Amino acid sequence: MDLFDLTGKKAIVTGSCQGLGRSIAEGLAQAGASVCLMDLNPVCAAVAREMSAGGLAFEGVTADLTDRKDLERGFLEAVGKLGGLDILVNNAGMQVRGDAEEIELSRWDKLVELNITAVFELSQLAARQMIPQGGGKIINVASMLSFFGGFRCSPYAASKGAVAQLTKACSNEWAGKGINVNAIAPGYMDTPLNTTIINDPERNREITLRIPAHRWGLPEDLKGTVIYLASGAADYVSGAIIPIDGGYLGR
């Protein structure tokens, strides 16, 4: 359907050399977009070439999103390679687990820099590109922990709560300028970020029993919703936080 066609659109996806980000990037490219992977991984360009072998359009830029100058440098390089920007997906993030009273502030600082400050800076940079051209799409990656507190991951929960509120705040300012700002909120996903609890038989079983779909999510489960939010089909959707969780939040 033409409503979901992204042909000619130019997208940046952060944290996209593996896991959820890679699947999101693949989905956007499969819908017709040219996609630049932006990742800390130094082999990002090689990953982009590998992904392009299937006939889809990928570029790759290595950037440290916890370094504000390098973030801006990487963003501008990505826009230059694409020849513009229509879609930004703020996917890059990290997890810190531990008892709240024991977590070092240095670990908190690094997580907050990546999970929320970088999201804001990249969104600012994207908006400066998108406002003069009449609009664009910004898609943030929130979490189920945007809705509740979780357990032994207080810095992550705080940052993902902030992502949800930032999404709404930026939508309030930019929707009238043609920029749709939304977020997806993945549930329990079978990715390296969750290795600790995946490998804990009791916790894994407890989580799976609560999910109405009776399984953990897979990276490809995000593709359809992201394509929708990036497309003309979602032109009147802004400030939304959409759970992709197999029904977990409804229990």
N, C-alpha and C positions, 0 to 999 in steps of 0.2 A: 504494500500500500504506500502511495506517495507520502502520506502523512508521516511515515516512519523512515523515509528515505533520507540518508545523510550524505548523499553524493555531493562532492564539492566542499563539504564542511571540513574544517581544520580543528583538530583536538589535541590537547595535552592531557596526559594521564600520569600522575605522579606515583612513585612506588610501584612501577608497572613491569618490572623484569621477572616477576614471579607472582604466584598466588592470586588474590582477588584482583589486583591491579592489572596483571597480564590478561586475565579473562575479560575484564572490562574493556581493555584496549582492543582485544580481538573482536569483541562484540561491536564496538563502534566502527572498526574497519570493515567488518562483515556487512554492516549497514551502509557502507559507502564512504565513510570519512577517511581522511588522511590523518594519521595519528603519530604523535611524537611521544615516545616513552621517556619519562624523566625519572632518574633513579640514582641512588648513591652508588650502585654497582658499577665498577669501572668497565665492565664488559657490556654496558647498556647498548652501545652502538652495534656490537656483535649480535646481541639478542634481537635487535631490530632487523638486522640483515637476515637472520635466521627466520624470523616471523614473516618477512617479506617474500620468502621463497615460495609461499603459496599463492602469490599474485596480489596480495594486499599491500597497502601503502603504509610503511612504518619508517620513522626516523628515530634516532636515539640520542639522548643528551645525558651525560653524567653530571650530577650536581649534588652538593651537600645542602639539604634544606634546613639544617640547623645552623648554617653559616649564612647570615642575611645577605651579605654581598655576593656570595656564590649562588644563592638562590636567585637573585635578580639577574646575575650573569647567565645562569642556566635558562631562566625563563625567556630572556631576550634571544638567546641562541635558538631555543626551540621555536619561537615565533618566526625568527628569520628562516629557519629550515622549512617551516610549513608555508611561509608566505602570508601569514595572518593567523587569526585565532577566532574561532566561533564557539568552542566548547572547552571548558576546563573541568577536569575531574580531580578533586583533591583527595587522593586515596592514601598517600604515604602516611604511615603511623607506626608507633611502637608500643609495646606493652611493658609495664613494670609490675611484678607481683611481689607480695610480701605483706607482713603485718604492718598496719598503718603506722604504729609507733616506732617501727624499726627502719622504715625506708629512708635512705639518705637523700638530703635535699638536692644533691648534685644529680641524682637519677630523676627526681621530680623535675628539675630545671630542664634537663635534656628532653624529657618526654613532652613537657608543655611547649617547648620551642618547636618541636616537630609537629605535634598533634593539633595545636591550635594557633600558635603565632605564625607558623609557616602557611597555614591555611588562610589566615587573614591577609598576610603579605601577598601571597599569590592571587588571592581574590581581588585585592586592590590593583595589582598590576594588570590582571585580566580586565577589570572594569575600565581601566584607562584605555585599553585597546577597543573594548566593545561599545562603550558609550558613543564615541564619534561615528562608529559604523551603524549605529541604530539598534544594537542589541547583541545577545549571545546567551549562552547557557553555562551556569556554574553549578556543578553537582558535587556536594561534599559527601564524604563517607563518615556517617555518625555510627551508632551502635545501639544495641539493646540497652547498653549502659547509659545511653542518653535519657532513658526512661526510669531506670532504677539503679541502685547503688552497687550491685555486684558484691563480690567477696574477695578480699585480699588483693584488690587491684584499684585502690583509691585514686592514685594519680590518673590512671586511664579513665575511670568513671568520671572524674572531674573534667578531664579534657573533652570527653565525648558529650557531656552535658553542655559544655561551652560551644562545641561545634553545632549542636542543635540550635542554641540561642543565637549564635552568629549567623546561621543560615536565615533565621527569621528576621534578624535585624538588617542584614544586607538586602534581603528581599524587600523590606519596607522602603529602603532608599532607592533601590535600583529597578524594581519591577516597572515603575513608570517611565524608565529610560530604556525599556526593551530587554532587560537582562532578567531571565528567570533563574532564581537561586533556590535550589532544593537540596535535599539530602536523602540518601538511602541509609537505612539502619540495619545492617546485617545481624542475623542471629548467631547461633553457634555454628561456625563454619569450620570445615575440615581443612585447616591450613596450618603452616608451621607456627603461626602466632599462638595457636591453641594446643601445641604439642603436650604441654604439661598436663592439662586436664584430659586430653584425649588418651594419654597413657595412664591415667588414674582410673582403673576399672570401676570403682564405686561411683566416682563423680561422673564419669562418662555415662554409666547406666542411669543414674539419677536424672541427668539432663535429657537423655534420649527418651525416657519415659514421659517427660513433661511435654515433649514436642509432638503436637497432634499429627504431623507428617511422619512421625516415627523414624526420623533420620536427621543427621546433621546436614547442614547446607554444603553445597559444593560451589567452587568459584563460578561455574557456568550458570548457576542459579541467579546471578546478578545481572546477566547480560540484558535480558528483556526490559527490565525496569530502567536501566541506565539508557538504553537506546530510546525508550519512550521519553524520558526526561530531557534527552538531548535533541529531540525531534520537534517538528511543528505540531505534533499531536499534543504536546504539553505546553503550548504557548500561553494558556490561561492558568497554568499551575505554577505557583510560586510561594515559597515559605513553607513547603510541605516536608515532613520527615516521614519517609515511607519504610515501614518495617519489611524486611525480607527474612523471615524467621521460621517458616513452616508452621506458623500459628502459635508460636511460643508465648507471645505477649497476651494472647487471648485466653490463656488458661488461668 
